[in-house]
Amino acid sequence: MWIKICGLSTQAAVETAVKAGATHIGFVFADSKRKVTPEYAKYLGKFVPKTVKKVGLFVNEDLTLVQDIVAKVGLDMVQLHGQESADYAAQVGVPVIKAFGIKDGKLPDNISEFKNQVILLDAPPAQFAGGSGTSFDWQALDLSALDGYQFFVAGGLTPENVGEAIRYFPTAYGVDISSGVETNGVKDLEKINHFIEKASVAHSEDLLAECLAIIRKLNDYHIVPYLMGSLAVTLVAGFPTNPDDIDLQLRQADFQNFDLLTEVMASMGYQLIDLHEHKFSKGKILVGFANVETLKKYADVDYSELALGKNQADSSALFYLPNIAQQIKIYKAATQDSWRAGNQKIN
């Protein structure tokens, strides 16, 4: 799940957000108490790794100036909080997050023009666009109207209610916060940590529930998968990792009838999007399958030594799970070029 912390203006806040697991860091270039100069944002960007997106927030700014700041700061994305058109957004030069204020549970008429962009659902603007600390009426919004959109939920989020927001908006790709992690108008490092932890926990729980449902379905066909990746770490280590997909591995024999696997996934609403990668998708959820029998060669882990996994919430799902030592070996192997090139997959 995308977790965006916006309005950062100190090195300590940036480093805290990155270390805690934020996926997006927001710098404000519009009129606001959180506004930073391009020069200072460029400095703060030095503390943001390439795996985390740097986002610049603008409101009805001259397009040329936005493009200049994108280049100067090295922004990965731009967030637009004004009345910018879809044509304007298309010329920014980097991916765009278009913010919309939700009033009386209604999506703006022009929101469909931005279906190819990421959108952000926020409270109606007050003095400044965004960061008001107020929320829109979730219950008044028809969730089916969001089908097909990649969107952030923002507006009035806090460490205390972010889990509720993630559960209420199951198709949301991310959550965004600014004032909700502040104390007296200043970014609170403890609140940043708390928010990211709570968001990660809620997302991990939701994705794990979906994963267990898939595993139970596979069990119906006498297939017992091997759970890998961040979800496996969450179960083994007992802390949230904000996983971005479901990583299951199967024995070679279970791949002999890949058509059956495709049918099983289709019965749960998944589409095969990459045959070579054995990857399926359903909305924001990605599920990948790989060959567990290659672990010995590439990670020095014998799959036959993996134990049956346990989940207190669902003991009916049968799956194998690496222990901590095995997880470390697999993680190290996953960083090697030969592994990342796809040699762990079935030809």
C-alpha positions in Angstrom: 0.0 0.0 0.0 1.1 3.5 -0.7 1.7 5.5 2.4 2.4 9.2 1.8 3.5 11.7 4.4 3.0 15.2 3.0 4.2 18.6 4.0 7.7 17.5 5.3 10.1 20.4 5.9 12.9 19.0 8.1 15.6 16.4 7.7 14.5 14.6 10.8 10.9 14.3 9.6 12.0 13.0 6.2 14.4 10.5 7.7 11.8 9.3 10.2 9.2 8.8 7.5 11.6 6.9 5.2 12.9 4.7 8.0 9.3 3.9 9.2 8.3 2.7 5.7 6.7 5.6 3.9 6.4 5.0 0.1 5.9 8.7 -0.8 7.3 11.9 0.6 5.5 15.1 -0.1 7.0 18.6 -0.4 4.6 21.6 -0.6 5.5 24.4 -3.1 2.1 26.1 -2.8 1.1 28.9 -0.3 1.1 27.1 3.0 2.8 27.1 6.4 4.5 23.9 5.1 5.9 25.5 2.0 9.5 24.8 1.1 11.8 26.3 -1.5 13.0 24.2 -4.4 16.5 24.5 -3.2 15.6 23.2 0.3 13.5 20.4 -1.1 16.4 19.3 -3.3 18.5 19.2 -0.1 15.9 17.1 1.7 15.6 14.8 -1.3 19.2 13.6 -0.6 17.7 11.7 2.4 15.1 10.0 0.3 16.1 6.7 -1.4 15.2 5.9 -4.9 12.6 3.3 -3.7 10.6 6.2 -2.1 8.7 8.7 -4.4 9.4 12.4 -4.0 6.1 14.3 -4.6 5.7 18.0 -5.1 2.4 19.7 -4.3 1.2 22.6 -6.4 -2.0 24.7 -6.7 -2.8 26.4 -10.0 0.9 27.0 -10.7 2.3 28.1 -14.0 3.1 24.9 -15.9 6.6 26.0 -16.9 7.5 26.7 -13.3 6.2 23.3 -12.2 8.3 21.6 -14.9 11.4 23.6 -13.8 10.9 22.6 -10.1 10.4 19.0 -11.1 13.8 19.1 -12.9 15.6 21.1 -10.2 14.4 19.0 -7.2 14.3 15.6 -9.0 10.6 15.0 -8.2 9.2 11.7 -9.1 5.6 12.8 -9.1 3.5 16.0 -8.9 0.3 16.5 -6.8 -2.1 19.0 -8.2 -4.6 20.6 -5.8 -6.2 23.3 -7.9 -8.3 23.5 -11.0 -5.7 22.1 -13.3 -7.0 20.4 -16.5 -6.2 16.9 -17.7 -4.3 18.5 -20.6 -2.2 20.5 -18.0 -1.5 17.3 -16.1 -0.4 15.5 -19.2 2.3 18.1 -19.8 3.9 18.0 -16.4 6.4 15.4 -17.4 6.1 13.1 -14.5 3.2 11.0 -13.1 0.5 13.1 -11.5 -1.7 12.8 -8.4 -4.8 14.9 -9.0 -6.6 15.9 -5.8 -10.3 16.3 -5.6 -12.4 17.7 -2.7 -15.4 15.5 -2.0 -18.5 17.4 -0.9 -21.9 15.8 -0.1 -20.5 12.4 -1.2 -20.3 13.4 -4.8 -17.3 13.0 -7.1 -16.5 16.0 -9.3 -17.9 15.9 -12.8 -14.5 16.1 -14.4 -12.9 13.3 -12.4 -13.2 10.8 -15.3 -10.8 13.0 -17.3 -8.1 11.9 -14.9 -8.8 8.1 -15.0 -5.3 7.5 -16.3 -3.8 9.5 -13.4 -3.7 8.7 -9.7 -6.4 10.6 -7.9 -6.6 11.8 -4.3 -9.8 12.1 -2.4 -9.7 14.9 0.2 -12.0 17.2 2.1 -13.1 20.4 0.3 -10.4 23.0 0.5 -10.5 25.7 3.1 -7.9 28.5 3.2 -5.2 26.2 1.7 -5.6 23.2 -0.5 -5.0 20.1 1.5 -3.6 19.6 5.0 -6.7 21.0 6.6 -7.1 18.1 9.0 -10.8 17.7 8.2 -12.3 14.7 6.5 -15.1 14.2 4.0 -18.1 12.0 4.6 -17.0 8.5 3.7 -20.4 7.0 4.1 -22.0 9.4 1.7 -19.7 8.3 -1.1 -20.8 5.6 -3.5 -17.7 3.3 -3.5 -18.7 1.7 -6.8 -18.0 5.1 -8.5 -14.3 4.6 -7.7 -14.1 1.3 -9.7 -11.1 1.5 -12.1 -9.4 4.4 -10.3 -6.1 4.3 -8.5 -6.6 6.6 -5.6 -5.3 7.9 -2.3 -7.6 8.5 0.7 -6.8 11.8 2.5 -8.5 14.3 4.7 -8.6 14.1 8.5 -6.6 10.9 8.7 -4.8 10.1 12.0 -2.8 7.2 13.4 -6.0 6.3 15.2 -8.4 6.1 12.2 -6.1 5.1 9.3 -6.9 1.4 9.9 -10.6 2.1 9.7 -10.0 4.1 6.4 -8.1 1.3 4.8 -10.8 -1.2 5.7 -13.6 1.2 4.6 -11.9 1.8 1.2 -10.7 -1.7 0.3 -9.8 -0.7 -3.3 -7.7 2.3 -2.2 -4.1 2.2 -3.4 -2.9 4.5 -0.6 -3.4 6.9 2.3 -2.1 10.4 2.6 -1.6 12.5 5.7 -0.2 15.8 6.7 -1.7 17.6 9.7 -2.7 14.3 11.3 1.0 13.7 12.2 1.6 17.2 13.6 1.6 18.6 17.1 1.0 22.4 17.3 1.6 22.7 13.5 4.9 20.8 13.6 5.6 17.4 12.2 5.6 15.0 15.2 8.2 12.2 14.7 6.4 9.8 17.0 3.1 10.4 15.2 4.7 9.7 11.8 6.0 6.4 13.1 2.7 5.5 14.7 0.7 6.4 11.5 2.9 4.3 9.2 2.8 1.4 11.6 -1.0 1.5 11.9 -1.4 1.7 8.1 1.0 -1.1 7.5 -0.7 -3.3 10.1 -4.2 -2.7 8.5 -2.9 -3.4 5.0 -0.9 -6.5 6.1 -4.0 -7.9 7.8 -6.2 -7.3 4.7 -3.7 -8.8 2.3 -3.1 -11.8 4.5 -6.8 -12.5 4.6 -6.9 -12.5 0.8 -3.8 -14.6 0.7 -5.3 -17.2 3.1 -8.5 -17.3 0.9 -6.3 -18.1 -2.1 -4.4 -20.7 -0.2 -7.7 -22.4 1.0 -8.9 -22.5 -2.6 -5.6 -24.1 -3.7 -6.0 -26.6 -0.9 -9.3 -27.7 -2.4 -7.3 -28.9 -5.3 -4.7 -30.6 -3.0 -2.1 -27.9 -3.6 -0.2 -26.7 -0.6 1.8 -23.6 -1.5 4.9 -22.0 0.0 4.3 -18.5 1.2 7.2 -16.1 0.5 7.9 -12.4 0.4 6.9 -9.7 2.8 3.8 -11.5 4.0 5.9 -14.4 5.1 8.1 -12.0 7.0 5.1 -10.5 8.7 4.0 -14.0 9.9 7.4 -15.2 10.9 8.7 -12.0 12.6 5.4 -10.7 13.9 5.6 -7.2 12.6 4.0 -5.4 9.7 6.0 -5.0 6.5 3.4 -3.2 4.2 3.7 -5.9 1.5 3.0 -4.9 -2.0 2.0 -8.3 -3.4 1.3 -11.9 -2.5 4.2 -14.2 -3.3 3.4 -17.9 -3.5 5.7 -20.7 -4.7 4.6 -24.1 -5.9 6.3 -27.5 -6.6 7.0 -28.2 -10.2 4.3 -30.9 -10.2 1.6 -28.3 -9.3 2.5 -26.3 -12.4 1.8 -29.2 -14.8 -1.7 -28.0 -15.2 -1.3 -24.3 -15.3 -4.7 -23.9 -17.0 -6.2 -25.3 -13.7 -4.3 -22.7 -11.7 -5.6 -20.0 -14.0 -9.1 -21.2 -13.6 -8.8 -21.3 -9.8 -7.5 -17.7 -9.8 -10.2 -16.6 -12.2 -12.9 -18.1 -9.9 -11.6 -15.6 -7.3 -11.8 -12.6 -9.7 -8.1 -12.6 -10.8 -6.8 -12.1 -14.3 -3.6 -13.5 -15.7 -1.5 -10.5 -16.7 1.9 -12.0 -17.3 2.3 -15.6 -18.4 6.1 -15.7 -18.1 6.0 -14.2 -14.6 3.0 -16.3 -13.6 1.4 -13.1 -12.3 -2.3 -12.4 -11.6 -4.1 -9.3 -10.6 -7.4 -8.2 -9.1 -7.7 -4.5 -8.8 -4.7 -3.3 -6.7 -3.8 -6.9 -5.6 -1.0 -8.7 -7.4 -0.3 -12.4 -6.9 2.8 -14.0 -8.3 3.7 -17.7 -8.5 7.2 -19.2 -8.8 9.0 -22.6 -8.6 10.0 -23.4 -5.0 12.3 -26.2 -6.2 14.8 -23.6 -7.4 15.4 -22.3 -3.9 18.2 -24.8 -3.2 20.2 -23.6 -6.2 19.7 -19.9 -5.8 19.2 -19.4 -2.1 20.7 -22.6 -0.6 17.3 -23.3 1.0 15.9 -26.8 0.7 12.1 -26.4 0.2 11.5 -29.8 1.8 12.8 -28.4 5.1 10.2 -25.6 5.2 7.6 -26.2 8.0 3.9 -25.9 7.7 2.9 -22.3 8.5 0.5 -21.3 11.2 -2.0 -18.5 11.4 -4.1 -18.0 14.5 -6.9 -16.4 12.6 -7.3 -19.2 10.1 -5.9 -22.7 10.9 -7.7 -24.2 8.0 -5.3 -22.8 5.4 -2.4 -25.2 4.7 0.9 -23.6 3.5 4.6 -23.9 4.1 6.6 -21.0 5.5 10.3 -20.2 5.8 11.8 -19.6 9.2 13.9 -16.5 10.0 17.2 -18.0 8.9 15.7 -19.3 5.7 14.0 -15.9 5.1 17.4 -14.2 5.3 18.9 -16.5 2.8 16.0 -16.0 0.4 16.2 -12.2 0.8 19.9 -12.2 0.0 19.3 -14.3 -3.1 16.5 -12.0 -4.2 19.0 -9.1 -4.4 21.3 -11.0 -6.8 21.0 -10.3 -10.5 20.6 -13.9 -11.5 17.6 -14.2 -9.2 16.0 -10.9 -10.2 16.5 -11.8 -13.9 13.8 -14.4 -13.4 15.8 -17.6 -13.0 13.7 -18.7 -10.1 10.7 -19.0 -12.4 9.5 -21.9 -14.4 10.3 -21.9 -18.1 
